[in-house]
Amino acid sequence: MSHHSHHSHPLVALARVRAQPARRRALQDALAALVEPSRAEEGCFDYTPFELLEEPGTFYVRETWADQEALDFHLATPHFQAFAARFADLLAEPIRLIPLREVPSTATAEPA
C-alpha cells in the first residue's frame, strides 16, 4: 500500500447493517466471515461486528482504519466485494457508515 499519513487520526466508524426479514442468520454469517480477512489488512486496527440486543437483525460493525486510503482499500478487497455482491439478497437498506470522533479523556485533552 502507498504512503499512509501517520500524522492523521485513525478513521473510526460504525457501519450499520440491517438484514432483510428472514436473512438475519445469513447476514450474521456473512459479517462473521469478513472479520479475519479484514483484520489482516495492513490499515485495519479494529473490525468487530455487534448485533443490537433490542433489534435482532440490525448489526453495527465497529471499525478503525489508519486513514481513508485504508478504508478505500478494504472496500476493494475480494472479501468485501464478495459481501457487496450479496447486498440485494441480504440487506433491508444500504449500509450506513457513521464516522466517529473520539472524545479525549481529561488527561489527554488540549489545555483550554
All heavy atoms as an XYZ file, in Angstrom:
889
protein
N       0.842     -1.194      0.000
C       0.000      0.000      0.000
C       0.883      1.252      0.000
O       1.969      1.227      0.548
C      -0.874     -0.002      1.255
C      -2.330      0.330      0.974
S      -3.317      0.265      2.475
C      -3.270     -1.477      2.857
N       0.390      2.322     -0.573
C       1.214      3.530     -0.652
C       1.250      4.239      0.696
O       0.599      3.838      1.646
C       0.683      4.455     -1.742
O      -0.697      4.624     -1.628
N       1.990      5.316      0.729
C       2.314      6.004      1.978
C       1.068      6.376      2.793
O       0.214      7.101      2.337
C       3.119      7.266      1.682
C       2.673      7.956      0.426
N       3.193      7.618     -0.813
C       1.753      8.921      0.204
C       2.604      8.353     -1.735
N       1.733      9.144     -1.153
N       0.998      5.850      4.029
C      -0.070      6.242      4.947
C       0.328      7.529      5.658
O       1.476      7.708      6.028
C      -0.305      5.155      5.999
C      -1.096      4.005      5.489
N      -2.371      4.148      5.019
C      -0.806      2.700      5.374
C      -2.808      2.967      4.631
N      -1.886      2.074      4.827
N      -0.633      8.411      5.843
C      -0.356      9.632      6.607
C      -0.464      9.288      8.092
O      -1.544      9.242      8.644
C      -1.377     10.708      6.233
O      -2.649     10.134      6.047
N       0.668      8.997      8.678
C       0.666      8.542     10.076
C       0.332      9.678     11.035
O       0.044      9.443     12.199
C       2.019      7.941     10.435
C       2.240      6.607      9.814
N       1.496      5.498     10.150
C       3.095      6.191      8.845
C       1.891      4.462      9.431
N       2.867      4.853      8.626
N       0.365     10.907     10.545
C       0.095     12.041     11.429
C      -1.405     12.207     11.661
O      -1.820     12.711     12.686
C       0.678     13.317     10.828
C       2.134     13.184     10.489
N       3.103     12.969     11.434
C       2.791     13.207      9.296
C       4.288     12.871     10.853
N       4.131     13.001      9.552
N      -2.204     11.759     10.699
C      -3.643     11.935     10.836
C      -4.196     10.980     11.892
O      -3.597      9.953     12.190
C      -4.332     11.693      9.503
O      -4.128     10.356      9.105
N      -5.346     11.342     12.449
C      -6.020     10.445     13.378
C      -6.594      9.272     12.607
O      -6.989      9.425     11.453
C      -7.138     11.192     14.099
C      -6.646     12.232     15.048
N      -6.104     11.921     16.268
C      -6.594     13.577     14.951
C      -5.742     13.037     16.879
N      -6.028     14.058     16.098
N      -6.661      8.109     13.236
C      -7.307      6.994     12.563
C      -8.765      7.324     12.251
O      -9.371      8.182     12.900
C      -7.224      5.848     13.583
C      -6.198      6.260     14.575
C      -6.165      7.754     14.566
N      -9.302      6.640     11.266
C     -10.687      6.821     10.870
C     -11.510      5.771     11.614
O     -11.317      4.568     11.414
C     -10.766      6.624      9.357
C     -12.017      7.005      8.598
C     -11.648      7.252      7.146
C     -13.060      5.910      8.685
N     -12.366      6.225     12.514
C     -13.192      5.327     13.324
C     -14.637      5.482     12.883
O     -15.123      6.606     12.713
C     -13.071      5.657     14.832
C     -13.871      4.664     15.662
C     -11.616      5.675     15.268
N     -15.324      4.370     12.694
C     -16.705      4.448     12.231
C     -17.502      3.249     12.719
O     -16.938      2.213     13.090
C     -16.754      4.516     10.708
N     -18.810      3.421     12.722
C     -19.743      2.314     12.889
C     -20.464      2.134     11.564
O     -20.980      3.104     11.004
C     -20.776      2.618     13.982
C     -20.264      2.744     15.406
C     -21.399      3.197     16.322
C     -19.724      1.409     15.889
N     -20.477      0.918     11.061
C     -21.258      0.617      9.872
C     -22.551     -0.050     10.330
O     -22.507     -1.085     11.001
C     -20.490     -0.309      8.944
N     -23.701      0.564     10.002
C     -24.984     -0.035     10.373
C     -25.469     -0.901      9.220
O     -25.594     -0.430      8.092
C     -26.040      1.024     10.698
C     -27.309      0.386     11.262
C     -28.341      1.405     11.614
N     -28.922      1.995     10.397
C     -29.813      2.984     10.421
N     -30.185      3.518     11.560
N     -30.302      3.448      9.285
N     -25.717     -2.165      9.524
C     -26.066     -3.156      8.512
C     -27.354     -3.839      8.954
O     -27.376     -4.499      9.998
C     -24.930     -4.195      8.364
C     -25.165     -5.069      7.145
C     -23.563     -3.514      8.267
N     -28.421     -3.665      8.195
C     -29.727     -4.212      8.595
C     -30.155     -5.325      7.650
O     -30.184     -5.155      6.438
C     -30.785     -3.104      8.620
C     -30.501     -2.058      9.705
C     -31.648     -1.089      9.850
N     -32.854     -1.764     10.256
C     -34.081     -1.426      9.826
N     -34.251     -0.437      8.990
N     -35.132     -2.081     10.248
N     -30.528     -6.452      8.250
C     -30.914     -7.635      7.478
C     -32.352     -7.526      6.988
O     -33.225     -6.983      7.673
C     -30.781     -8.891      8.334
N     -32.589     -8.090      5.801
C     -33.963     -8.320      5.368
C     -34.594     -9.334      6.305
O     -33.904    -10.163      6.894
C     -33.976     -8.888      3.940
C     -33.699     -7.863      2.873
C     -33.997     -8.417      1.496
O     -34.843     -9.287      1.337
N     -33.291     -7.914      0.505
N     -35.920     -9.274      6.433
C     -36.594    -10.300      7.238
C     -36.180    -11.691      6.744
O     -36.042    -11.906      5.550
C     -38.079    -10.049      6.956
C     -38.163     -8.620      6.523
C     -36.858     -8.312      5.848
N     -35.947    -12.591      7.670
C     -35.569    -13.972      7.362
C     -34.132    -14.111      6.855
O     -33.698    -15.215      6.543
C     -36.536    -14.607      6.359
N     -33.367    -13.011      6.797
C     -31.978    -13.095      6.346
C     -30.997    -12.785      7.477
O     -29.801    -12.614      7.243
C     -31.726    -12.141      5.158
C     -32.598    -12.432      3.965
C     -32.438    -13.861      3.477
N     -31.279    -14.022      2.595
C     -30.607    -15.170      2.458
N     -30.941    -16.228      3.142
N     -29.595    -15.245      1.632
N     -31.522    -12.714      8.707
C     -30.680    -12.339      9.844
C     -29.480    -13.273      9.985
O     -28.341    -12.829     10.135
C     -31.519    -12.376     11.125
C     -30.689    -12.220     12.380
C     -31.523    -12.342     13.653
N     -30.614    -12.426     14.778
C     -30.338    -13.563     15.417
N     -30.913    -14.692     15.067
N     -29.469    -13.559     16.416
N     -29.733    -14.577      9.958
C     -28.661    -15.541     10.183
C     -27.640    -15.501      9.045
O     -26.428    -15.561      9.267
C     -29.254    -16.950     10.328
C     -28.244    -17.985     10.811
C     -27.626    -17.506     12.131
N     -26.296    -18.072     12.319
C     -26.029    -19.061     13.180
N     -26.987    -19.580     13.919
N     -24.805    -19.511     13.293
N     -28.139    -15.385      7.815
C     -27.245    -15.332      6.658
C     -26.361    -14.092      6.709
O     -25.170    -14.150      6.397
C     -28.062    -15.350      5.364
N     -26.946    -12.967      7.136
C     -26.159    -11.733      7.238
C     -25.132    -11.852      8.358
O     -23.978    -11.436      8.208
C     -27.080    -10.525      7.466
C     -26.358     -9.182      7.626
C     -25.437     -8.882      6.446
C     -27.377     -8.054      7.808
N     -25.550    -12.439      9.476
C     -24.612    -12.631     10.585
C     -23.417    -13.464     10.132
O     -22.259    -13.142     10.438
C     -25.321    -13.324     11.750
C     -24.400    -13.603     12.937
C     -25.143    -14.231     14.097
O     -26.171    -13.727     14.538
N     -24.630    -15.335     14.591
N     -23.682    -14.535      9.393
C     -22.598    -15.389      8.909
C     -21.696    -14.631      7.934
O     -20.474    -14.793      7.948
C     -23.170    -16.635      8.232
C     -23.843    -17.575      9.235
O     -23.621    -17.408     10.460
O     -24.585    -18.467      8.800
N     -22.306    -13.804      7.078
C     -21.527    -13.036      6.102
C     -20.619    -12.031      6.815
O     -19.458    -11.851      6.426
C     -22.466    -12.316      5.137
N     -21.137    -11.388      7.871
C     -20.321    -10.435      8.631
C     -19.198    -11.167      9.367
O     -18.057    -10.697      9.401
C     -21.193     -9.667      9.630
C     -22.149     -8.642      9.024
C     -23.087     -8.102     10.094
C     -21.388     -7.505      8.354
N     -19.517    -12.317      9.939
C     -18.513    -13.088     10.671
C     -17.365    -13.485      9.741
O     -16.197    -13.478     10.140
C     -19.153    -14.324     11.297
N     -17.703    -13.795      8.485
C     -16.691    -14.225      7.528
C     -15.746    -13.085      7.132
O     -14.637    -13.336      6.658
C     -17.365    -14.795      6.280
N     -16.186    -11.839      7.339
C     -15.364    -10.685      6.982
C     -14.308    -10.362      8.036
O     -13.336     -9.659      7.748
C     -16.242     -9.445      6.815
C     -17.025     -9.277      5.534
C     -17.902     -8.030      5.636
C     -16.095     -9.160      4.346
N     -14.495    -10.852      9.256
C     -13.678    -10.384     10.372
C     -12.192    -10.683     10.169
O     -11.359     -9.769     10.195
C     -14.185    -10.959     11.707
C     -13.201    -10.636     12.833
C     -15.568    -10.392     12.034
N     -11.848    -11.960      9.969
C     -10.427    -12.305      9.909
C      -9.705    -11.661      8.734
O      -8.635    -11.063      8.922
C     -10.251    -13.820      9.929
C     -10.534    -14.388     11.311
C      -9.921    -15.764     11.530
O      -8.981    -16.132     10.786
O     -10.377    -16.465     12.441
N     -10.251    -11.755      7.495
C      -9.527    -11.121      6.384
C      -9.451     -9.598      6.524
O      -8.451     -8.997      6.111
C     -10.326    -11.533      5.144
C     -11.627    -12.022      5.640
C     -11.421    -12.510      7.031
N     -10.459     -8.987      7.105
C     -10.421     -7.525      7.274
C      -9.375     -7.133      8.301
O      -8.589     -6.205      8.087
C     -11.801     -7.001      7.684
O     -12.754     -7.288      6.682
N      -9.346     -7.851      9.430
C      -8.359     -7.542     10.471
C      -6.934     -7.774      9.980
O      -5.994     -7.189     10.509
C      -8.611     -8.395     11.720
C      -9.816     -7.925     12.513
C      -9.998     -8.770     13.761
N     -11.166     -8.345     14.521
C     -11.700     -9.064     15.514
N     -11.167    -10.222     15.853
N     -12.759     -8.596     16.162
N      -6.781     -8.627      8.967
C      -5.452     -8.926      8.438
C      -4.950     -7.823      7.504
O      -3.769     -7.804      7.161
C      -5.471    -10.261      7.703
N      -5.840     -6.906      7.107
C      -5.416     -5.821      6.220
C      -4.457     -4.891      6.959
O      -4.619     -4.636      8.147
C      -6.643     -5.033      5.732
C      -7.527     -5.819      4.790
C      -8.834     -5.091      4.516
O      -8.811     -3.861      4.341
O      -9.890     -5.755      4.501
N      -3.496     -4.378      6.200
C      -2.437     -3.557      6.791
C      -2.991     -2.342      7.540
O      -2.523     -1.997      8.607
C      -1.501     -3.087      5.679
C      -0.280     -2.339      6.175
C       0.419     -1.601      5.045
O       0.407     -2.107      3.912
O       0.958     -0.510      5.314
N      -4.005     -1.687      6.980
C      -4.502     -0.447      7.566
C      -5.648     -0.620      8.546
O      -6.274      0.362      8.947
N      -5.931     -1.866      8.950
C      -7.066     -2.128      9.843
C      -6.603     -2.248     11.289
O      -5.750     -3.064     11.612
C      -7.773     -3.415      9.431
S      -9.224     -3.780     10.444
N      -7.191     -1.439     12.178
C      -6.870     -1.510     13.613
C      -7.968     -2.234     14.396
O      -7.729     -2.733     15.485
C      -6.687     -0.104     14.195
C      -5.581      0.682     13.535
C      -5.650      2.064     13.485
C      -4.482      0.056     12.954
C      -4.637      2.811     12.883
C      -3.468      0.788     12.351
C      -3.548      2.174     12.319
N      -9.181     -2.226     13.877
C     -10.301     -2.865     14.586
C     -11.383     -3.175     13.575
O     -11.648     -2.376     12.663
C     -10.851     -1.921     15.668
C     -12.036     -2.529     16.440
O     -12.073     -3.762     16.621
O     -12.909     -1.760     16.872
N     -11.996     -4.358     13.714
C     -13.130     -4.723     12.862
C     -13.961     -5.703     13.661
O     -13.639     -6.882     13.740
C     -12.640     -5.358     11.550
C     -13.698     -5.361     10.475
C     -13.884     -4.268      9.636
C     -14.531     -6.471     10.301
C     -14.858     -4.265      8.656
C     -15.508     -6.475      9.322
C     -15.663     -5.379      8.503
O     -16.631     -5.376      7.544
N     -15.000     -5.214     14.314
C     -15.769     -6.039     15.243
C     -17.266     -5.853     15.025
O     -17.793     -4.761     15.276
C     -15.439     -5.669     16.714
O     -14.023     -5.647     16.890
C     -16.064     -6.654     17.684
N     -17.971     -6.882     14.547
C     -19.419     -6.766     14.373
C     -20.167     -7.015     15.683
O     -19.775     -7.869     16.483
C     -19.759     -7.871     13.362
C     -18.476     -8.562     13.024
C     -17.455     -8.152     14.034
N     -21.234     -6.263     15.871
C     -22.141     -6.425     17.008
C     -23.568     -6.510     16.484
O     -23.881     -5.912     15.458
C     -22.064     -5.221     17.951
C     -20.716     -5.014     18.587
C     -19.745     -4.251     17.956
C     -20.421     -5.571     19.821
C     -18.501     -4.050     18.530
C     -19.171     -5.364     20.407
C     -18.211     -4.611     19.761
N     -24.433     -7.216     17.229
C     -25.858     -7.216     16.907
C     -26.600     -6.480     18.008
O     -26.277     -6.637     19.192
C     -26.394     -8.647     16.795
C     -27.846     -8.682     16.332
C     -28.368    -10.096     16.088
O     -27.785    -11.047     16.671
O     -29.331    -10.251     15.337
N     -27.557     -5.669     17.637
C     -28.349     -4.956     18.635
C     -29.234     -5.937     19.381
O     -30.025     -6.660     18.763
C     -29.233     -3.891     17.963
C     -28.626     -2.489     17.900
C     -27.395     -2.462     17.021
C     -29.661     -1.482     17.419
N     -29.131     -5.935     20.715
C     -29.960     -6.829     21.523
C     -31.439     -6.504     21.339
O     -32.276     -7.393     21.287
C     -29.585     -6.701     23.004
C     -28.270     -7.382     23.411
C     -27.899     -7.012     24.842
C     -28.380     -8.902     23.265
N     -31.767     -5.214     21.243
C     -33.177     -4.817     21.151
C     -33.725     -4.930     19.742
O     -34.908     -4.725     19.535
C     -33.367     -3.353     21.585
C     -32.454     -2.887     22.670
C     -32.653     -1.418     23.000
O     -32.851     -0.612     22.069
O     -32.617     -1.091     24.191
N     -32.840     -5.196     18.789
C     -33.284     -5.184     17.395
C     -32.519     -6.254     16.615
O     -31.642     -5.941     15.807
C     -33.001     -3.795     16.811
C     -33.914     -3.357     15.699
C     -33.516     -1.965     15.200
O     -33.535     -1.021     16.006
O     -33.157     -1.857     14.017
N     -32.839     -7.519     16.856
C     -32.136     -8.591     16.155
C     -32.228     -8.392     14.647
O     -33.268     -7.991     14.139
C     -32.879     -9.859     16.596
C     -33.461     -9.495     17.929
C     -33.823     -8.047     17.823
N     -31.113     -8.655     13.968
C     -31.078     -8.426     12.532
C     -30.487     -7.081     12.162
O     -30.225     -6.824     10.989
N     -30.281     -6.222     13.173
C     -29.555     -4.968     12.947
C     -28.178     -5.117     13.576
O     -28.060     -5.454     14.758
C     -30.294     -3.769     13.564
O     -31.540     -3.597     12.891
C     -29.479     -2.483     13.405
N     -27.164     -4.889     12.761
C     -25.781     -5.070     13.194
C     -25.025     -3.757     13.071
O     -25.323     -2.935     12.192
C     -25.080     -6.127     12.327
C     -25.727     -7.483     12.384
C     -26.777     -7.799     11.528
C     -25.297     -8.440     13.295
C     -27.388     -9.052     11.586
C     -25.904     -9.695     13.357
C     -26.951     -9.989     12.501
N     -24.072     -3.573     13.970
C     -23.126     -2.463     13.843
C     -21.736     -3.066     13.797
O     -21.394     -3.899     14.634
C     -23.228     -1.504     15.029
C     -24.363     -0.524     14.928
C     -25.646     -0.859     15.341
C     -24.164      0.758     14.409
C     -26.695      0.046     15.248
C     -25.203      1.666     14.310
C     -26.469      1.304     14.726
O     -27.505      2.195     14.621
N     -20.946     -2.660     12.816
C     -19.555     -3.081     12.755
C     -18.705     -1.901     13.215
O     -18.757     -0.824     12.619
C     -19.144     -3.494     11.323
C     -17.697     -4.010     11.328
C     -20.101     -4.542     10.772
N     -17.983     -2.110     14.310
C     -17.071     -1.072     14.805
C     -15.758     -1.256     14.064
O     -15.150     -2.323     14.134
C     -16.871     -1.244     16.316
C     -16.123     -0.077     16.979
C     -15.870     -0.392     18.437
N     -14.942     -1.527     18.555
C     -14.834     -2.290     19.652
N     -15.585     -2.096     20.690
N     -13.949     -3.282     19.677
N     -15.363     -0.228     13.315
C     -14.159     -0.369     12.506
C     -13.250      0.835     12.659
O     -13.721      1.963     12.772
C     -14.501     -0.634     11.040
C     -15.687      0.111     10.489
C     -16.088     -0.432      9.112
O     -15.433     -0.038      8.125
O     -17.028     -1.237      9.027
N     -11.957      0.565     12.693
C     -10.951      1.619     12.788
C      -9.908      1.367     11.713
O      -9.349      0.269     11.621
C     -10.280      1.630     14.171
O     -11.289      1.706     15.181
C      -9.341      2.832     14.313
N      -9.671      2.395     10.893
C      -8.745      2.308      9.772
C      -7.655      3.358      9.943
O      -7.897      4.410     10.544
C      -9.489      2.540      8.453
C     -10.619      1.582      8.279
C     -11.948      1.810      8.552
C     -10.547      0.216      7.865
N     -12.682      0.675      8.312
C     -11.855     -0.312      7.893
C      -9.489     -0.604      7.459
C     -12.134     -1.631      7.537
C      -9.768     -1.918      7.107
C     -11.075     -2.426      7.142
N      -6.483      3.079      9.395
C      -5.367      4.013      9.511
C      -5.749      5.367      8.915
O      -5.374      6.419      9.441
C      -4.135      3.458      8.814
N      -6.494      5.342      7.822
C      -6.879      6.568      7.123
C      -7.913      6.202      6.059
O      -8.276      5.031      5.919
C      -5.648      7.253      6.486
C      -4.774      6.283      5.703
O      -5.311      5.283      5.163
O      -3.556      6.507      5.632
N      -8.388      7.187      5.333
C      -9.381      6.961      4.291
C      -8.860      5.979      3.234
O      -9.602      5.152      2.705
C      -9.762      8.295      3.628
C     -10.831      8.157      2.541
C     -12.170      7.701      3.071
O     -12.635      8.215      4.087
N     -12.791      6.730      2.411
N      -7.567      6.057      2.964
C      -6.957      5.170      1.973
C      -7.111      3.704      2.391
O      -7.389      2.826      1.562
C      -5.479      5.535      1.827
C      -4.772      4.827      0.706
C      -3.280      5.172      0.641
O      -2.693      5.492      1.690
O      -2.734      5.118     -0.460
N      -6.946      3.438      3.676
C      -7.085      2.067      4.180
C      -8.524      1.586      4.043
O      -8.769      0.416      3.719
C      -6.624      1.991      5.636
N      -9.484      2.483      4.297
C     -10.896      2.119      4.136
C     -11.215      1.865      2.663
O     -11.888      0.886      2.320
C     -11.799      3.215      4.697
C     -13.309      3.029      4.457
C     -13.810      1.698      5.000
C     -14.091      4.174      5.071
N     -10.713      2.718      1.781
C     -10.936      2.531      0.344
C     -10.357      1.188     -0.112
O     -10.971      0.474     -0.911
C     -10.297      3.670     -0.458
C     -11.002      5.003     -0.231
O     -12.143      5.005      0.267
O     -10.399      6.045     -0.542
N      -9.174      0.851      0.401
C      -8.550     -0.432      0.083
C      -9.447     -1.588      0.521
O      -9.678     -2.548     -0.229
C      -7.175     -0.519      0.761
C      -6.461     -1.830      0.529
C      -5.651     -2.005     -0.589
C      -6.593     -2.877      1.429
C      -4.988     -3.218     -0.807
C      -5.940     -4.093      1.217
C      -5.137     -4.260      0.097
N      -9.993     -1.484      1.736
C     -10.881     -2.514      2.282
C     -12.089     -2.737      1.379
O     -12.465     -3.875      1.093
C     -11.332     -2.085      3.687
C     -12.474     -2.891      4.234
N     -12.344     -4.218      4.586
C     -13.760     -2.561      4.487
C     -13.513     -4.662      5.041
N     -14.381     -3.679      4.984
N     -12.698     -1.644      0.922
C     -13.904     -1.754      0.105
C     -13.623     -2.415     -1.241
O     -14.538     -2.926     -1.884
C     -14.521     -0.368     -0.103
C     -14.974      0.341      1.181
C     -15.496      1.728      0.878
C     -16.018     -0.482      1.941
N     -12.359     -2.428     -1.657
C     -11.978     -3.024     -2.939
C     -11.480     -4.463     -2.810
O     -11.243     -5.122     -3.821
C     -10.902     -2.162     -3.603
N     -11.335     -4.965     -1.578
C     -10.789     -6.316     -1.387
C     -11.764     -7.371     -1.894
O     -12.980     -7.158     -1.895
C     -10.509     -6.616      0.097
O     -11.714     -6.415      0.854
C      -9.392     -5.736      0.657
N     -11.257     -8.532     -2.291
C     -12.150     -9.620     -2.724
C     -13.152    -10.033     -1.640
O     -14.306    -10.318     -1.954
C     -11.179    -10.768     -3.042
C      -9.868    -10.112     -3.328
C      -9.835     -8.858     -2.497
N     -12.726    -10.051     -0.366
C     -13.668    -10.478      0.672
C     -14.809     -9.478      0.837
O     -15.955     -9.874      1.030
C     -12.978    -10.769      2.016
C     -12.043     -9.717      2.516
N     -10.695     -9.728      2.215
C     -12.232     -8.635      3.296
C     -10.105     -8.696      2.809
N     -11.029     -8.009      3.463
N     -14.512     -8.169      0.728
C     -15.612     -7.210      0.833
C     -16.471     -7.226     -0.430
O     -17.696     -7.129     -0.358
C     -15.113     -5.795      1.134
C     -16.264     -4.870      1.462
C     -16.756     -4.789      2.752
C     -16.889     -4.132      0.469
C     -17.849     -3.972      3.050
C     -17.978     -3.322      0.762
C     -18.450     -3.243      2.058
N     -15.841     -7.358     -1.592
C     -16.594     -7.382     -2.844
C     -17.539     -8.589     -2.913
O     -18.644     -8.490     -3.445
C     -15.639     -7.364     -4.042
C     -14.990     -6.002     -4.269
C     -16.013     -4.922     -4.606
O     -16.854     -5.101     -5.479
N     -15.948     -3.811     -3.890
N     -17.110     -9.716     -2.353
C     -17.977    -10.900     -2.314
C     -19.202    -10.626     -1.440
O     -20.317    -11.067     -1.750
C     -17.198    -12.101     -1.780
N     -19.001     -9.893     -0.354
C     -20.110     -9.490      0.514
C     -21.012     -8.495     -0.219
O     -22.238     -8.625     -0.226
C     -19.541     -8.892      1.803
C     -20.569     -8.355      2.762
C     -21.679     -9.102      3.130
C     -20.405     -7.095      3.324
C     -22.617     -8.600      4.044
C     -21.335     -6.593      4.234
C     -22.441     -7.343      4.583
N     -20.405     -7.522     -0.891
C     -21.166     -6.499     -1.606
C     -22.064     -7.119     -2.679
O     -23.167     -6.632     -2.932
C     -20.218     -5.475     -2.234
N     -21.603     -8.201     -3.278
C     -22.387     -8.869     -4.317
C     -23.688     -9.443     -3.757
O     -24.619     -9.721     -4.511
C     -21.556     -9.986     -4.957
N     -23.771     -9.580     -2.433
C     -24.959    -10.173     -1.794
C     -25.862     -9.126     -1.141
O     -26.856     -9.482     -0.501
C     -24.509    -11.200     -0.746
C     -23.647    -12.313     -1.321
C     -23.228    -13.297     -0.245
N     -24.390    -13.951      0.346
C     -24.355    -14.595      1.530
N     -23.230    -14.661      2.210
N     -25.441    -15.167      2.003
N     -25.511     -7.849     -1.297
C     -26.308     -6.800     -0.639
C     -27.793     -6.909     -0.969
O     -28.646     -6.815     -0.091
C     -25.811     -5.402     -1.032
C     -24.526     -4.981     -0.349
C     -23.938     -3.780     -0.676
C     -23.917     -5.776      0.613
C     -22.762     -3.366     -0.056
C     -22.743     -5.378      1.236
C     -22.162     -4.163      0.891
N     -28.120     -7.079     -2.249
C     -29.526     -7.101     -2.664
C     -30.277     -8.246     -1.984
O     -31.453     -8.119     -1.645
C     -29.627     -7.222     -4.185
N     -29.573     -9.345     -1.788
C     -30.165    -10.529     -1.177
C     -30.300    -10.386      0.340
O     -31.274    -10.842      0.931
C     -29.289    -11.741     -1.527
C     -29.631    -12.980     -0.710
O     -30.835    -13.295     -0.597
O     -28.708    -13.624     -0.195
N     -29.328     -9.745      0.973
C     -29.249     -9.775      2.441
C     -29.787     -8.525      3.133
O     -30.311     -8.617      4.245
C     -27.784     -9.955      2.878
C     -27.101    -11.281      2.514
C     -25.632    -11.226      2.925
C     -27.796    -12.451      3.186
N     -29.624     -7.355      2.503
C     -29.813     -6.104      3.235
C     -31.195     -5.484      3.032
O     -31.724     -5.458      1.931
C     -28.748     -5.075      2.833
C     -27.285     -5.478      3.037
C     -26.383     -4.285      2.788
C     -27.061     -6.053      4.425
N     -31.732     -4.946      4.132
C     -33.012     -4.247      4.083
C     -32.842     -2.821      3.565
O     -33.797     -2.200      3.108
C     -33.645     -4.216      5.472
N     -31.626     -2.284      3.657
C     -31.349     -0.899      3.244
C     -29.847     -0.797      3.021
O     -29.098     -1.657      3.482
C     -31.789      0.083      4.335
C     -31.027     -0.099      5.632
C     -31.561      0.744      6.780
O     -32.786      0.828      6.941
O     -30.730      1.300      7.517
N     -29.390      0.251      2.323
C     -27.938      0.391      2.126
C     -27.205      0.501      3.472
O     -27.765      1.010      4.451
C     -27.815      1.690      1.331
C     -29.152      1.881      0.686
C     -30.152      1.295      1.646
N     -25.981      0.022      3.509
C     -25.147      0.160      4.706
C     -24.948      1.645      4.987
O     -24.732      2.437      4.074
C     -23.780     -0.521      4.502
C     -23.969     -2.037      4.410
C     -22.826     -0.168      5.644
C     -22.671     -2.788      4.169
N     -25.075      2.015      6.240
C     -24.837      3.399      6.630
C     -23.541      3.458      7.416
O     -23.401      2.789      8.448
C     -26.007      3.907      7.485
C     -25.778      5.318      7.967
C     -27.052      6.071      8.298
N     -26.639      7.359      8.858
C     -26.852      7.722     10.121
N     -27.510      6.939     10.937
N     -26.410      8.890     10.550
N     -22.577      4.228      6.940
C     -21.304      4.377      7.645
C     -21.377      5.643      8.495
O     -21.627      6.726      7.978
C     -20.140      4.467      6.659
C     -18.754      4.292      7.284
C     -18.560      2.852      7.781
C     -17.659      4.643      6.298
N     -21.200      5.474      9.799
C     -21.354      6.572     10.751
C     -19.971      6.913     11.293
O     -19.421      6.178     12.127
C     -22.296      6.147     11.900
C     -23.641      5.676     11.328
C     -22.480      7.278     12.902
C     -24.457      4.826     12.291
N     -19.347      7.995     10.805
C     -17.998      8.334     11.274
C     -18.048      8.826     12.725
O     -18.993      9.512     13.126
C     -17.541      9.457     10.337
C     -18.611      9.602      9.300
C     -19.846      8.967      9.833
N     -17.020      8.494     13.484
C     -16.950      8.876     14.901
C     -15.682      9.671     15.174
O     -14.676      9.504     14.496
C     -16.930      7.621     15.782
C     -18.118      6.667     15.669
C     -17.875      5.442     16.548
C     -19.410      7.353     16.073
N     -15.770     10.528     16.178
C     -14.589     11.227     16.670
C     -14.435     10.883     18.143
O     -15.367     11.045     18.920
C     -14.773     12.750     16.511
C     -13.605     13.585     17.033
C     -13.852     15.073     16.820
N     -14.988     15.564     17.576
C     -14.937     15.930     18.868
N     -13.803     15.871     19.538
N     -16.025     16.382     19.464
N     -13.260     10.390     18.515
C     -13.036     10.020     19.915
C     -13.021     11.272     20.782
O     -12.399     12.274     20.429
C     -11.721      9.264     20.062
C     -11.510      8.753     21.476
C     -10.282      7.853     21.608
O      -9.737      7.426     20.574
O      -9.885      7.599     22.749
N     -13.730     11.212     21.905
C     -13.692     12.313     22.871
C     -12.482     12.082     23.762
O     -12.394     11.057     24.438
C     -14.979     12.336     23.725
C     -14.893     13.426     24.786
C     -16.193     12.538     22.827
N     -11.526     13.014     23.754
C     -10.316     12.782     24.553
C     -10.643     12.791     26.045
O     -11.521     13.540     26.486
C      -9.384     13.938     24.175
C     -10.225     14.938     23.469
C     -11.512     14.285     23.046
N      -9.951     11.955     26.797
C     -10.105     11.990     28.248
C      -9.475     13.260     28.777
O      -8.650     13.895     28.105
C      -9.436     10.760     28.882
O      -8.034     10.902     28.773
N      -9.842     13.648     29.987
C      -9.321     14.901     30.538
C      -7.801     14.870     30.625
O      -7.140     15.884     30.495
C      -9.908     15.152     31.938
O      -9.813     13.941     32.689
C     -11.346     15.593     31.843
N      -7.229     13.693     30.809
C      -5.775     13.556     30.917
C      -5.075     13.973     29.620
O      -3.985     14.540     29.658
C      -5.394     12.133     31.285
N      -5.725     13.677     28.477
C      -5.051     13.932     27.211
C      -5.618     15.157     26.477
O      -5.164     15.496     25.414
C      -5.181     12.714     26.276
O      -6.573     12.441     26.094
C      -4.496     11.496     26.855
N      -6.618     15.784     27.087
C      -7.254     16.927     26.419
C      -6.265     18.094     26.254
O      -5.392     18.295     27.108
C      -8.468     17.386     27.208
N      -6.438     18.812     25.161
C      -5.621     20.017     24.963
C      -5.965     21.035     26.055
O      -7.126     21.155     26.436
C      -5.975     20.662     23.604
C      -5.796     19.730     22.426
C      -4.326     19.548     22.071
O      -3.583     20.531     22.107
O      -3.941     18.403     21.791
N      -5.005     21.789     26.541
C      -5.343     22.834     27.506
C      -6.249     23.870     26.849
O      -6.106     24.159     25.670
C      -3.992     23.456     27.887
C      -2.991     22.910     26.934
C      -3.586     21.699     26.268
N      -7.204     24.391     27.611
C      -8.181     25.328     27.042
C      -7.501     26.635     26.632
O      -6.538     27.035     27.281
C      -9.286     25.594     28.053
